[in-house]
Amino acid sequence: MKPFPFHTLMVQGTTSDAGKSTVVAALCRLLKNAGVKVAPFKPQNMALNSAVTEDGGEIGRAQALQAIAAGLAPHTDMNPVLLKPSSNTGAQVVIHGKVRAEMNARDYHQYKTIAMDAVLESYARLREQYQSVIVEGAGSPAEINLRDRDIANMGFAEAVDCPVILVADIDRGGVFAHFVGTLSCLSQSEQDRIIGFVINRFRGDISLLEPGLDWLEQQTGKPVLAVLPYLHGLFLDAEDAVQPVQASQGAFKIVVQPVQASQGAFKIVVPSVPRMSNHTDFDALRVHPGVDLQFVRHGEAKPACDLLIIPGSKNTRGDLDWLLQQGWGDYISRHLRYGGKVIGICGGFQMLGTSVADPHGVEGVAGQSRGLGLLAMHTELTQAKRLAQVSGQCAFADADVAGYEIHMGVSSGPALERPAFYFDGRGEGAISDDGQVLGSYLHGMFDAPQAGAALLRWAGLDSAHTVDTAQLREASLDRLAEAALPLYQALCGQNPVKNNDGSNTT
């Protein structure tokens, strides 16, 4: 195979969720397998799913997945600017893994010139350390209103003078219009740096697509580098929003689809709070064959369940108000009265206490809110954020546990005298005196097979089945790499577009 010819290659999409994240992950895995020292990079990411890095910062979850694909430990240089929305118009701005400020959209737009300095610093370090850097854009380069001061798409590509491939999702329709329309919104120099197109999530007879491929190449003068197949059953960390249950899960698009188990399975309900963060906490539960996990959204009926899990939140007091307005307080009281179990994770853990105070206005308007009153503790939100990878033991079972903490706030009170976990001899979290409520700051508590099984036994499911999320993730990355091989070969100048069966189409 010819060597990979690009030191830096950027993957942009015609829309959000076109498949940029998984194309980058697939190329990173292919380059790693080819013996190339490769790193992923995303200049700016907006997501509420984040990961803690080895250097003690946080980055978007998708970049952590791409790092794993490349055989690397996640590092803050891989995503130097992370925006974590706390409202419809404001977000926490994380630079090089650390919180810099809370800004509204207009103020951040002015701040982009400073953020670009951080982006270029991180890129320069990666470029020096690695043979190839595969860059992921954000959203679409055709968003005219965001072109000024752009650091996420063509603004970055122009600054470092790198080639771009453009990805579109054929499963949602309009793929040719997406390509042609996107090109028409770009300047000539930006159009010139696009070296080809990638059609994503295709299923069917590719011979029926060929006239469209010919037309697209004639219209634009640019080649279709690959048509990537639609794959089922991938286990990949979601970049951000939870998709509806009816949404399809396909290849080259990071999505989250709750897996519904058979009738009579152990039922878990998760309130889909407006600012839910790190819902990857539930990935291991979604694929457990004995579990039926359901997210309940605004206004939806609340089914009876065995276990209720209150998720993490980027706006704890705001999401707590939402829970109470949606009637979850009465639901939880009834659920506990009938013997159900409750787990609160991170922001959800804070909500379980008697009160949550935000004296500095860290997540919104300063003030204090009454909690759900299920644990005797009080939480005060702080301006300092705790970021740590941790491991230890479950306090309620003989099982090892590992994960990460990522929160702003300190909890105190007698409830903490009965911890849920122990990390290096330090008690963490809490279990109520009656044993029905468990809370913790630990994200990823279900991911380790032993801990996941122990938590489900605590909640009432005695199953011998365990889920190894790391193994599932590795297998999915290998499947992505295999499916993306035609793209890799085309980039190396070897092969034309291929059918799903590997035969040539041109």
PAKOL-886006 format. One record per residue (C-alpha): residue in one letter; x, z, y. Coordinates in nm, 4 decimals. Example, Ala and Ser with C-alpha at 12.3 -4.5 7.8 and 13.67 -1.06 7.14 Angstrom:
A_1.2300_0.7800_-0.4500
S_1.3670_0.7140_-0.1060
! end
This chain:
M_0.0000_0.0000_0.0000
K_0.1202_-0.0841_0.3486
P_0.2078_0.2114_0.5731
F_-0.0532_0.3405_0.8156
P_0.0241_0.1633_1.1436
F_-0.1201_0.4071_1.3952
H_0.0472_0.7153_1.5317
T_-0.2762_0.7983_1.7155
L_-0.6177_0.6553_1.6280
M_-0.9438_0.7620_1.7917
V_-1.2835_0.7547_1.6198
Q_-1.5747_0.7216_1.8614
G_-1.9449_0.6824_1.7871
T_-2.2300_0.4887_1.9390
T_-2.4409_0.8067_1.9234
S_-2.4102_1.1726_1.8362
D_-2.4111_1.2249_1.4585
A_-2.2991_0.8673_1.3949
G_-2.0442_1.0041_1.1480
K_-1.7308_1.0557_1.3573
S_-1.6508_1.3964_1.2081
T_-1.6608_1.2842_0.8482
V_-1.4755_0.9585_0.9130
V_-1.1943_1.1652_1.0668
A_-1.2049_1.4067_0.7716
A_-1.1918_1.1181_0.5243
L_-0.8967_0.9518_0.7000
C_-0.7124_1.2853_0.7149
R_-0.7575_1.3327_0.3396
L_-0.6476_0.9738_0.2654
L_-0.3384_1.0075_0.4844
K_-0.2534_1.3428_0.3270
N_-0.2852_1.1867_-0.0186
A_-0.0558_0.9044_0.0953
G_0.2108_1.1573_0.1926
V_0.1592_1.1199_0.5676
K_0.1849_1.4343_0.7782
V_-0.1448_1.4094_0.9684
A_-0.3446_1.6331_1.2023
P_-0.7018_1.6087_1.3337
F_-0.7765_1.6400_1.7036
K_-1.0906_1.6639_1.9151
P_-1.0290_1.6961_2.2904
Q_-1.3651_1.8552_2.3671
N_-1.6326_1.9843_2.1340
M_-1.9728_2.1349_2.2066
A_-2.0928_2.3433_1.9139
L_-2.2173_2.6873_1.8173
N_-2.0457_2.6665_1.4792
S_-1.6854_2.7696_1.5220
A_-1.3956_2.8837_1.3065
V_-1.1178_3.1363_1.3614
T_-0.7700_2.9839_1.3492
E_-0.4402_3.1098_1.2140
D_-0.3141_3.1602_1.5710
G_-0.6053_3.3901_1.6580
G_-0.8317_3.1539_1.8481
E_-1.1492_2.9600_1.7764
I_-1.2222_2.5904_1.7388
G_-1.5168_2.3773_1.6349
R_-1.6104_2.4050_1.2693
A_-1.5714_2.0315_1.2164
Q_-1.2059_2.0456_1.3205
A_-1.1461_2.3302_1.0756
L_-1.2950_2.1098_0.8017
Q_-1.0722_1.8196_0.9085
A_-0.7685_2.0492_0.8992
I_-0.8543_2.1424_0.5401
A_-0.8832_1.7705_0.4621
A_-0.5335_1.7237_0.6022
G_-0.3985_2.0176_0.4010
L_-0.3422_2.2294_0.7117
A_-0.4444_2.5682_0.8410
P_-0.6764_2.5244_1.1425
H_-0.4992_2.5634_1.4786
T_-0.6311_2.5848_1.8350
D_-0.4404_2.2700_1.9352
M_-0.6784_2.0735_1.7117
N_-0.9682_2.1444_1.9506
P_-0.8339_2.2640_2.2868
V_-1.1705_2.2661_2.4665
L_-1.4763_2.4189_2.2987
L_-1.8096_2.4586_2.4757
K_-2.0543_2.7094_2.3259
P_-2.3987_2.6727_2.4873
S_-2.5653_2.9982_2.5900
S_-2.8607_2.8310_2.7658
N_-2.9925_2.4828_2.8396
T_-2.7630_2.4528_3.1422
G_-2.4750_2.6909_3.0741
A_-2.2002_2.7413_2.8200
Q_-1.9067_2.9598_2.7358
V_-1.5894_2.7591_2.7972
V_-1.3146_2.8207_2.5408
I_-0.9686_2.6829_2.6262
H_-0.6897_2.6886_2.3666
G_-0.9023_2.9192_2.1526
K_-0.9744_3.1829_2.4181
V_-1.2756_3.2358_2.6427
R_-1.1984_3.1112_2.9912
A_-1.5355_3.1500_3.1661
E_-1.9117_3.1099_3.1501
M_-2.0065_2.7973_3.3473
N_-2.3103_2.5918_3.4263
A_-2.2979_2.2185_3.3620
R_-2.2245_2.1233_3.7224
D_-1.9354_2.3686_3.7560
Y_-1.7847_2.2557_3.4265
H_-1.8014_1.8941_3.5384
Q_-1.5743_1.9871_3.8300
Y_-1.3531_2.1931_3.5954
K_-1.2838_1.8965_3.3664
T_-0.9676_1.7977_3.5521
I_-0.8194_2.1385_3.4632
A_-0.9531_2.1143_3.1080
M_-0.7838_1.7751_3.0725
D_-0.4464_1.9414_3.1306
A_-0.5141_2.1681_2.8317
V_-0.6206_1.8654_2.6243
L_-0.3029_1.6728_2.6992
E_-0.0842_1.9788_2.6340
S_-0.2334_2.0236_2.2868
Y_-0.2164_1.6526_2.2085
A_0.1504_1.6376_2.3099
R_0.2331_1.9239_2.0713
L_0.0494_1.7593_1.7821
R_0.2038_1.4210_1.8537
E_0.5487_1.5774_1.8342
Q_0.4806_1.7598_1.5070
Y_0.2843_1.5022_1.3054
Q_0.3304_1.1428_1.1958
S_-0.0340_1.0590_1.2707
V_-0.3055_1.2181_1.4820
I_-0.6676_1.1189_1.4082
V_-0.8825_1.1896_1.7126
E_-1.2594_1.2454_1.7181
G_-1.4649_1.1585_2.0225
A_-1.7774_1.3437_2.1324
G_-2.1255_1.2000_2.1639
S_-2.0931_0.8419_2.2857
P_-1.8573_0.6663_2.5286
A_-2.1613_0.4848_2.6692
E_-2.3043_0.7944_2.8419
I_-2.2702_0.6553_3.1933
N_-2.3559_0.9832_3.3657
L_-2.0567_1.1520_3.1980
R_-1.7976_0.8782_3.2543
D_-1.6558_1.0384_3.5684
R_-1.3810_1.2866_3.4716
D_-1.4377_1.2112_3.1033
I_-1.1994_1.3956_2.8722
A_-1.3867_1.3511_2.5434
N_-1.3991_0.9759_2.4802
M_-1.2519_0.6799_2.6687
G_-1.1101_0.9078_2.9377
F_-0.8795_1.0539_2.6758
A_-0.8117_0.7214_2.5015
E_-0.7098_0.5628_2.8317
A_-0.4934_0.8621_2.9255
V_-0.2876_0.8445_2.6040
D_-0.3279_0.4680_2.5491
C_-0.4577_0.4826_2.1915
P_-0.6699_0.2362_1.9904
V_-1.0325_0.3184_1.9069
I_-1.2669_0.2403_1.6186
L_-1.6404_0.2581_1.6875
V_-1.8818_0.4026_1.4302
A_-2.2594_0.3495_1.4127
D_-2.5181_0.4898_1.1707
I_-2.7199_0.2096_1.0103
D_-2.9547_0.4563_0.8409
R_-3.1222_0.5360_1.1734
G_-3.1682_0.1661_1.2575
G_-3.0604_-0.0558_1.5450
V_-2.6976_-0.0639_1.4394
F_-2.6142_-0.4018_1.5978
A_-2.7822_-0.3075_1.9248
H_-2.5829_0.0178_1.9217
F_-2.2541_-0.1701_1.8977
V_-2.3327_-0.4419_2.1506
G_-2.5017_-0.2022_2.3924
T_-2.2140_0.0432_2.3795
L_-1.9611_-0.2297_2.4500
S_-2.1634_-0.3512_2.7492
C_-2.1403_-0.0048_2.9075
L_-1.7597_0.0026_2.8904
S_-1.4993_-0.1353_3.1280
Q_-1.2890_-0.4294_3.0157
S_-0.9858_-0.2142_2.9446
E_-1.2007_0.0218_2.7356
Q_-1.3538_-0.2673_2.5419
D_-1.0072_-0.4068_2.4764
R_-0.8865_-0.0887_2.3071
I_-1.1678_-0.0991_2.0466
I_-1.0035_-0.2592_1.7441
G_-1.3101_-0.2784_1.5203
F_-1.6430_-0.1419_1.4027
V_-1.7456_0.0839_1.1153
I_-2.1018_0.0657_0.9818
N_-2.1943_0.4007_0.8343
R_-2.4379_0.5311_0.5726
F_-2.5361_0.1938_0.4248
R_-2.7527_0.1624_0.1148
G_-2.8937_-0.1508_-0.0436
D_-2.7746_-0.5034_-0.1089
I_-2.4818_-0.5695_0.1227
S_-2.5293_-0.9476_0.0916
L_-2.8410_-0.9049_0.3067
L_-2.6243_-0.7446_0.5745
E_-2.3646_-1.0214_0.5874
P_-2.5461_-1.2473_0.8391
G_-2.5580_-0.9512_1.0763
L_-2.1884_-0.8817_1.0262
D_-2.1049_-1.2450_1.1037
W_-2.3248_-1.2382_1.4153
L_-2.1684_-0.9143_1.5386
E_-1.8157_-1.0464_1.5013
Q_-1.9088_-1.3716_1.6784
Q_-2.0828_-1.1862_1.9632
T_-1.8045_-0.9361_2.0256
G_-1.4900_-1.0963_1.8893
K_-1.4182_-0.7734_1.7005
P_-1.4041_-0.7243_1.3235
V_-1.6236_-0.5032_1.1099
L_-1.3564_-0.2917_0.9434
A_-1.5773_-0.1335_0.6778
V_-1.9306_-0.0681_0.5636
L_-1.9373_0.2886_0.4336
P_-2.1885_0.3929_0.1684
Y_-2.4624_0.6509_0.1813
L_-2.3640_0.9431_-0.0435
H_-2.5785_1.2280_-0.1718
G_-2.4969_1.5884_-0.2489
L_-2.2029_1.6498_-0.0170
F_-2.1056_2.0069_0.0647
L_-1.9515_2.0016_0.4132
D_-1.9421_2.2470_0.7004
A_-2.1958_2.1565_0.9667
E_-2.0704_2.0939_1.3165
D_-2.3786_2.2245_1.4900
A_-2.7570_2.2066_1.4628
V_-2.9606_2.2784_1.1508
Q_-3.1446_1.9632_1.0466
P_-3.5132_1.9708_0.9432
V_-3.5807_2.0114_0.5731
Q_-3.7160_1.6549_0.5625
A_-3.3891_1.5064_0.6922
S_-3.1707_1.3178_0.4466
Q_-2.8218_1.4294_0.3645
G_-2.5844_1.1365_0.3474
A_-2.2199_1.0543_0.3598
F_-2.0135_1.0327_0.6739
K_-2.2465_1.2550_0.8697
I_-2.2106_1.6316_0.8745
V_-2.5599_1.7677_0.8325
V_-2.7207_2.0856_0.7117
Q_-3.0168_2.0499_0.4824
P_-3.1689_2.3601_0.3237
V_-3.1782_2.3120_-0.0516
Q_-3.5161_2.4150_-0.1894
A_-3.4947_2.5790_-0.5310
S_-3.7609_2.5730_-0.8019
Q_-4.0919_2.7557_-0.7674
G_-4.0534_3.1269_-0.8320
A_-3.6916_3.1344_-0.7148
F_-3.5468_3.4170_-0.5102
K_-3.6834_3.3572_-0.1615
I_-3.4657_3.3955_0.1499
V_-3.6026_3.3453_0.5008
V_-3.3880_3.2937_0.8126
P_-3.5503_3.2973_1.1588
S_-3.4156_2.9908_1.3391
V_-3.3354_3.1637_1.6680
P_-3.2795_2.9277_1.9647
R_-2.9061_3.0016_2.0022
M_-2.8182_3.0418_1.6354
S_-2.4428_3.0322_1.5762
N_-2.2324_2.9826_1.2643
H_-2.5213_2.8922_1.0371
T_-2.2541_2.7816_0.7905
D_-2.2919_3.1449_0.6786
F_-2.5836_3.0174_0.4672
D_-2.4181_2.7181_0.3019
A_-2.3402_2.9024_-0.0215
L_-2.7003_3.0186_-0.0432
R_-2.8393_2.6684_0.0089
V_-2.6648_2.5364_-0.3011
H_-2.7347_2.8379_-0.5245
P_-2.9780_2.7197_-0.7971
G_-3.1577_3.0525_-0.8042
V_-3.2230_3.0668_-0.4294
D_-3.4913_2.9101_-0.2136
L_-3.3691_2.9403_0.1457
Q_-3.5979_2.8475_0.4339
F_-3.5346_2.8383_0.8084
V_-3.8461_2.9304_1.0064
R_-3.8672_2.7703_1.3483
H_-4.0705_2.8317_1.6613
G_-4.4403_2.8640_1.5830
E_-4.4049_2.8086_1.2070
A_-4.5740_3.0312_0.9494
K_-4.3587_3.3146_0.8157
P_-4.3670_3.3157_0.4357
A_-4.3198_3.6255_0.2234
C_-3.9648_3.6621_0.0981
D_-3.7265_3.8804_-0.0994
L_-3.4518_3.8769_0.1633
L_-3.4660_3.8217_0.5389
I_-3.1391_3.7297_0.7118
I_-3.1094_3.7462_1.0908
P_-2.8320_3.5018_1.1853
G_-2.5580_3.5083_1.4429
S_-2.6446_3.4264_1.8025
K_-2.4698_3.3037_2.1148
N_-2.7300_3.4874_2.3249
T_-2.8146_3.8082_2.1421
R_-3.0609_3.9560_2.3923
G_-3.2322_3.6238_2.4534
D_-3.2740_3.5559_2.0821
L_-3.3890_3.9144_2.0263
D_-3.6627_3.8583_2.2846
W_-3.7563_3.5371_2.1022
L_-3.7838_3.7240_1.7701
L_-4.0181_3.9812_1.9183
Q_-4.2273_3.7191_2.0997
Q_-4.2630_3.5240_1.7752
G_-4.3938_3.8304_1.5907
W_-4.0884_3.8953_1.3762
G_-4.0921_4.2678_1.4579
D_-4.4245_4.3177_1.2762
Y_-4.3142_4.0825_0.9982
I_-3.9958_4.2842_0.9371
S_-4.1874_4.6146_0.9300
R_-4.4264_4.4751_0.6702
H_-4.1421_4.3156_0.4739
L_-3.9567_4.6491_0.4482
R_-4.2750_4.8384_0.3674
Y_-4.3190_4.6201_0.0588
G_-3.9603_4.6752_-0.0545
G_-3.7872_4.3699_0.0917
K_-3.4241_4.3642_0.2081
V_-3.2786_4.2672_0.5471
I_-2.9292_4.1465_0.6409
G_-2.8098_4.0978_0.9990
I_-2.4955_3.8933_1.0648
C_-2.2961_3.9284_1.3885
G_-2.5544_3.8900_1.6682
G_-2.8212_3.9571_1.4066
F_-2.6372_4.2796_1.3195
Q_-2.6441_4.3814_1.6868
M_-3.0209_4.3200_1.6963
L_-3.0734_4.5661_1.4082
G_-2.9676_4.8589_1.6278
T_-3.1652_5.0654_1.8753
S_-3.0430_4.8773_2.1834
V_-2.8171_4.5972_2.3085
A_-2.6655_4.6249_2.6558
D_-2.4967_4.3494_2.8556
P_-2.3721_4.5304_3.1680
H_-2.1429_4.2455_3.2765
G_-2.3867_3.9598_3.2207
V_-2.1644_3.8140_2.9481
E_-2.4479_3.6153_2.7880
G_-2.6908_3.5883_3.0777
V_-2.8609_3.8252_3.3190
A_-2.7096_4.1743_3.3039
G_-2.9324_4.4384_3.1502
Q_-3.0320_4.6208_2.8331
S_-3.2788_4.5329_2.5575
R_-3.4506_4.7458_2.2980
G_-3.3329_4.6535_1.9485
L_-3.5267_4.6337_1.6240
G_-3.4442_5.0000_1.5535
L_-3.3475_4.9500_1.1892
L_-2.9976_5.0985_1.2261
A_-2.8986_5.4017_1.4347
M_-2.6467_5.2284_1.6584
H_-2.6060_5.0885_2.0087
T_-2.4155_4.7718_2.1047
E_-2.2528_4.6943_2.4378
L_-2.1471_4.3356_2.4971
T_-1.7935_4.3082_2.6290
Q_-1.5981_4.0426_2.8134
A_-1.3278_4.0485_2.5458
K_-1.3983_3.8529_2.2285
R_-1.2823_3.9702_1.8869
L_-1.1386_3.6874_1.6756
A_-0.9952_3.7763_1.3363
Q_-0.9683_3.6533_0.9800
V_-1.0352_3.9491_0.7505
S_-1.0517_4.0356_0.3813
G_-1.1342_4.3484_0.1868
Q_-1.3939_4.4967_-0.0464
C_-1.7693_4.5459_-0.0532
A_-1.8700_4.9096_-0.0074
F_-2.1763_4.8690_-0.2315
A_-2.0119_4.6868_-0.5247
D_-1.6786_4.6228_-0.6934
A_-1.6213_4.2852_-0.5309
D_-1.3666_4.1314_-0.2958
V_-1.4905_3.9752_0.0259
A_-1.3317_3.7583_0.2950
G_-1.4402_3.5880_0.6138
Y_-1.3930_3.6061_0.9867
E_-1.5127_3.8018_1.2885
I_-1.5989_3.6236_1.6109
H_-1.8048_3.8271_1.8559
M_-1.8249_3.9817_2.1991
G_-1.9493_4.3377_2.1717
V_-1.8750_4.6825_2.0353
S_-2.1241_4.8772_1.8244
S_-2.1288_5.2556_1.7872
G_-2.3503_5.5158_1.6292
P_-2.4105_5.7177_1.3130
A_-2.5243_5.4107_1.1174
L_-2.1616_5.2974_1.1032
E_-2.0699_5.6040_0.8971
R_-2.2147_5.4207_0.5970
P_-2.0258_5.0878_0.6127
A_-2.1041_4.7640_0.4320
F_-1.7395_4.6585_0.3830
Y_-1.3876_4.7965_0.3984
F_-1.1013_4.6000_0.5555
D_-0.7584_4.7621_0.5194
G_-0.9284_5.1002_0.4841
R_-1.1432_5.0436_0.7936
G_-1.5171_5.0641_0.7458
E_-1.7122_4.7703_0.8901
G_-2.0830_4.7133_0.9320
A_-2.3569_4.9444_0.8111
I_-2.6115_5.0024_0.5360
S_-2.9261_5.1988_0.6144
D_-2.9890_5.5339_0.4457
D_-3.2707_5.3861_0.2351
G_-3.0467_5.0968_0.1245
Q_-3.2821_4.8259_0.2485
V_-3.0920_4.7064_0.5572
L_-2.7343_4.5774_0.5771
G_-2.5567_4.4605_0.8898
S_-2.2088_4.3277_0.9572
Y_-1.9981_4.1282_1.2017
L_-1.8519_3.9383_0.9059
H_-1.9147_3.5635_0.8988
G_-1.8741_3.3886_0.5634
M_-1.9710_3.6939_0.3596
F_-2.1463_3.4799_0.0947
D_-1.8588_3.2321_0.0540
A_-1.6365_3.4277_-0.1844
P_-1.7998_3.3973_-0.5308
Q_-1.7738_3.7699_-0.6136
A_-1.9047_3.8868_-0.2783
G_-2.1866_3.6334_-0.2720
A_-2.3084_3.7438_-0.6147
A_-2.2769_4.1120_-0.5178
L_-2.4788_4.0653_-0.1972
L_-2.7538_3.8823_-0.3854
R_-2.7624_4.1594_-0.6496
W_-2.7927_4.4139_-0.3676
A_-3.0844_4.2116_-0.2332
G_-3.2543_4.1915_-0.5735
L_-3.1313_3.8742_-0.7462
D_-2.9409_3.9531_-1.0654
S_-2.7897_3.6159_-1.1501
A_-2.4754_3.5251_-1.3384
H_-2.4360_3.2111_-1.1269
T_-2.1692_3.2118_-0.8570
V_-2.0937_2.9577_-0.5859
D_-1.7354_2.8656_-0.4946
T_-1.7694_2.7050_-0.1522
A_-1.3993_2.6168_-0.1279
Q_-1.4144_2.4224_-0.4535
L_-1.7342_2.2411_-0.3485
R_-1.5804_2.1510_-0.0125
E_-1.2640_2.0111_-0.1726
A_-1.4655_1.7994_-0.4141
S_-1.6751_1.6597_-0.1285
L_-1.3667_1.5754_0.0778
D_-1.2235_1.3863_-0.2184
R_-1.5508_1.1911_-0.2524
L_-1.5408_1.1062_0.1181
A_-1.1839_0.9839_0.0863
E_-1.2694_0.7643_-0.2108
A_-1.5651_0.6110_-0.0249
A_-1.3558_0.5525_0.2897
L_-1.0706_0.3798_0.1087
P_-1.1860_0.0303_0.2229
L_-1.1656_0.1477_0.5849
Y_-0.8182_0.2897_0.5300
Q_-0.7056_-0.0350_0.3672
A_-0.8527_-0.2430_0.6503
L_-0.6687_-0.0303_0.9063
C_-0.3492_-0.0895_0.7107
G_-0.4178_-0.4645_0.7307
Q_-0.4854_-0.5106_0.3620
N_-0.8483_-0.5786_0.2829
P_-1.1626_-0.7207_0.4421
V_-1.4999_-0.5472_0.4322
K_-1.5983_-0.4498_0.0788
N_-1.9149_-0.4020_-0.1160
N_-2.0068_-0.0617_-0.2504
D_-1.8785_-0.1821_-0.5874
G_-1.5406_-0.2689_-0.4348
S_-1.5760_-0.6490_-0.4316
N_-1.5062_-0.8556_-0.1204
T_-1.7884_-0.9572_0.1110
T_-1.5792_-1.1913_0.3267
! end
